[in-house]
Amino acid sequence: MLGSFSVAPGRGRLPKALYSQYPAPGTYSTRATPTGYCTKDCVVLQLDDDSLLRVEDPRGLVKNLVAGEALLAVDTFNRPTLVRWKED
């Protein structure tokens, strides 16, 4: 007998152990502080646990390097993209 299963998209808070355990595809929110820009459409975020995360920012949402709340969309290749940014 063949069986099949599916995994629902994840959502909620970004997991703390991001560097060793990738989150499921979906949307996640997290507190972060931008530390700099990689390219014109990429930004480096410092998360609450002091880990650094390189995030695609195709719409240029991060204008100033101040702390805020980030909403990230993670695709099936574990690439985070910044969907919404709200400064403190």
Backbone bond lengths (Angstrom), bond angles and torsions (degrees), N, CA, C in turn:
res aa  C-N    CA-C-N  psi(-1)  N-CA   C-N-CA  omega(-1)  CA-C   N-CA-C  phi
1 M - - - 1.442 - - 1.531 108.46 -
2 L 1.285 115.26 131.47 1.458 120.73 177.33 1.520 109.19 -93.72
3 G 1.279 115.50 140.01 1.456 120.40 178.18 1.511 110.04 -122.01
4 S 1.286 116.30 159.74 1.464 120.15 176.77 1.519 107.97 -140.69
5 F 1.304 114.70 156.14 1.447 120.03 177.18 1.513 107.85 -147.13
6 S 1.292 116.12 161.90 1.465 120.97 176.60 1.513 108.58 -133.94
7 V 1.301 114.82 153.44 1.453 121.38 179.00 1.515 108.20 -109.39
8 A 1.306 115.97 125.24 1.465 120.27 179.16 1.519 109.90 -72.06
9 P 1.317 117.73 146.53 1.468 120.22 176.51 1.520 110.93 -59.37
10 G 1.317 116.00 142.13 1.457 120.62 179.20 1.513 111.07 -81.20
11 R 1.311 115.33 161.15 1.463 121.08 174.12 1.511 107.95 -164.77
12 G 1.290 116.56 165.30 1.459 121.17 -179.20 1.521 110.80 116.86
13 R 1.327 115.92 -146.40 1.467 121.18 179.85 1.515 109.41 -81.63
14 L 1.319 117.17 145.51 1.451 122.24 178.48 1.525 109.20 -67.15
15 P 1.339 118.63 132.07 1.475 120.40 -179.87 1.525 111.47 -60.10
16 K 1.330 116.88 145.48 1.460 121.61 -178.71 1.514 112.20 -66.48
17 A 1.330 118.39 -40.09 1.466 121.90 -176.00 1.523 110.80 -87.07
18 L 1.314 116.74 53.58 1.458 120.89 -175.69 1.519 112.20 -64.42
19 Y 1.326 117.55 -35.81 1.451 120.19 -175.85 1.525 112.59 -70.23
20 S 1.327 119.68 -21.54 1.452 120.74 -178.99 1.521 112.91 -115.46
21 Q 1.312 117.77 -16.30 1.461 120.98 -179.41 1.523 107.51 -136.79
22 Y 1.319 116.81 109.41 1.453 120.25 -177.65 1.524 110.22 -75.40
23 P 1.314 117.39 141.43 1.461 119.63 178.29 1.521 111.11 -73.03
24 A 1.311 116.15 159.28 1.457 121.26 175.49 1.525 108.61 -68.40
25 P 1.323 117.34 154.29 1.462 118.93 176.22 1.520 110.54 -56.83
26 G 1.307 116.70 139.85 1.456 121.94 -179.39 1.507 110.53 154.70
27 T 1.323 117.58 -158.83 1.463 122.07 179.89 1.516 109.85 -116.46
28 Y 1.315 115.48 139.96 1.460 122.33 -177.32 1.523 109.25 -137.70
29 S 1.321 116.34 147.09 1.462 120.23 174.55 1.522 108.32 -114.79
30 T 1.316 115.29 147.40 1.461 120.47 179.53 1.517 110.29 -156.93
31 R 1.318 116.70 154.47 1.463 122.02 172.76 1.510 107.23 -84.41
32 A 1.302 117.49 137.75 1.460 120.75 -177.48 1.519 110.60 -154.68
33 T 1.332 114.26 162.13 1.459 122.21 174.37 1.519 107.75 -126.56
34 P 1.326 118.36 120.34 1.464 119.73 177.10 1.535 110.03 -67.81
35 T 1.326 116.78 133.92 1.467 120.78 -179.98 1.517 112.52 -107.21
36 G 1.319 117.53 -15.04 1.450 120.32 179.73 1.521 111.26 168.80
37 Y 1.318 114.49 178.83 1.459 121.05 -178.76 1.528 109.52 -112.10
38 C 1.349 116.93 136.55 1.474 121.76 177.08 1.523 109.59 -83.18
39 T 1.317 115.22 -53.86 1.465 123.46 177.99 1.520 106.63 -139.24
40 K 1.318 116.78 -168.06 1.463 118.64 -179.49 1.522 112.80 -69.37
41 D 1.331 118.35 -21.98 1.464 120.65 179.47 1.528 112.25 -124.52
42 C 1.335 116.30 35.31 1.465 121.99 179.68 1.523 108.80 -144.98
43 V 1.327 115.88 141.64 1.463 121.14 178.71 1.533 108.60 -137.18
44 V 1.332 116.10 148.45 1.468 121.59 177.27 1.523 107.83 -101.30
45 L 1.337 115.79 123.88 1.459 121.37 179.56 1.518 110.08 -108.21
46 Q 1.327 116.33 136.77 1.464 121.55 172.53 1.517 107.06 -98.33
47 L 1.343 116.14 118.73 1.457 121.44 -177.71 1.523 110.64 -82.64
48 D 1.322 116.57 174.51 1.466 121.75 -177.75 1.520 113.16 -60.75
49 D 1.343 117.99 -28.98 1.470 120.53 -179.77 1.526 111.91 -90.35
50 D 1.324 117.82 18.99 1.464 126.30 177.89 1.525 114.33 67.54
51 S 1.330 118.37 12.12 1.458 119.81 174.95 1.532 108.90 -85.76
52 L 1.315 116.44 151.77 1.456 122.18 -179.97 1.518 109.50 -101.70
53 L 1.320 116.46 140.48 1.454 122.74 -178.31 1.520 108.72 -132.56
54 R 1.313 116.12 124.23 1.468 121.66 176.94 1.524 108.08 -87.38
55 V 1.323 117.07 122.75 1.456 122.79 -171.64 1.525 109.53 -126.09
56 E 1.328 116.88 136.31 1.459 120.45 173.63 1.523 108.75 -73.75
57 D 1.326 115.79 135.84 1.462 122.40 179.76 1.525 108.09 -131.75
58 P 1.346 117.68 70.69 1.465 120.36 -173.65 1.521 115.09 -65.42
59 R 1.327 117.26 -24.66 1.468 120.21 -179.30 1.514 113.16 -95.56
60 G 1.324 118.08 0.45 1.462 121.19 178.75 1.512 113.15 63.76
61 L 1.326 117.23 46.46 1.463 121.46 -176.89 1.521 113.16 -72.82
62 V 1.322 117.42 -31.15 1.469 120.81 -179.33 1.526 108.70 -86.11
63 K 1.314 115.92 108.57 1.472 121.53 -179.38 1.522 111.42 -98.67
64 N 1.341 116.70 -38.23 1.461 122.46 -178.29 1.523 108.89 -121.64
65 L 1.322 116.25 148.94 1.461 120.69 -179.51 1.534 110.55 -87.94
66 V 1.342 115.36 67.60 1.461 121.99 177.03 1.530 108.87 -125.17
67 A 1.338 116.07 154.93 1.466 121.36 -177.07 1.520 111.23 -61.30
68 G 1.325 114.82 154.53 1.455 119.65 178.61 1.509 112.40 -173.19
69 E 1.325 115.17 -169.63 1.463 123.78 179.83 1.522 108.18 -108.82
70 A 1.334 115.66 125.43 1.460 120.98 -178.15 1.523 110.38 -110.83
71 L 1.314 116.77 138.59 1.455 122.45 170.75 1.519 106.24 -109.62
72 L 1.338 115.91 117.97 1.457 122.13 -175.42 1.515 110.46 -111.09
73 A 1.326 116.48 139.33 1.461 122.26 171.52 1.520 106.97 -106.45
74 V 1.334 117.07 124.55 1.459 122.08 179.76 1.518 107.55 -106.85
75 D 1.352 116.84 125.67 1.457 119.95 179.92 1.526 110.78 -88.68
76 T 1.319 117.20 -175.85 1.469 121.06 -176.09 1.523 113.06 -70.00
77 F 1.314 117.99 -12.70 1.466 121.90 176.40 1.527 111.58 -98.49
78 N 1.330 117.59 14.83 1.472 124.80 178.98 1.523 112.62 61.14
79 R 1.324 117.08 34.31 1.462 121.58 176.55 1.524 108.73 -100.18
80 P 1.335 118.00 114.57 1.465 119.94 178.51 1.528 111.94 -80.17
81 T 1.318 115.57 137.38 1.458 122.60 176.88 1.520 108.18 -125.46
82 L 1.320 116.40 134.16 1.464 121.37 179.94 1.523 109.37 -75.81
83 V 1.335 116.13 120.90 1.459 121.96 -178.56 1.525 111.00 -100.85
84 R 1.341 115.78 -38.92 1.467 120.24 -179.51 1.518 108.62 -145.47
85 W 1.321 116.55 142.91 1.463 122.66 179.03 1.510 108.85 -135.46
86 K 1.339 116.40 128.00 1.458 121.16 178.69 1.517 107.91 -127.53
87 E 1.331 116.15 114.79 1.467 121.17 179.19 1.515 110.75 -73.17
88 D 1.337 115.03 152.51 1.473 120.63 175.99 1.506 110.58 -75.18
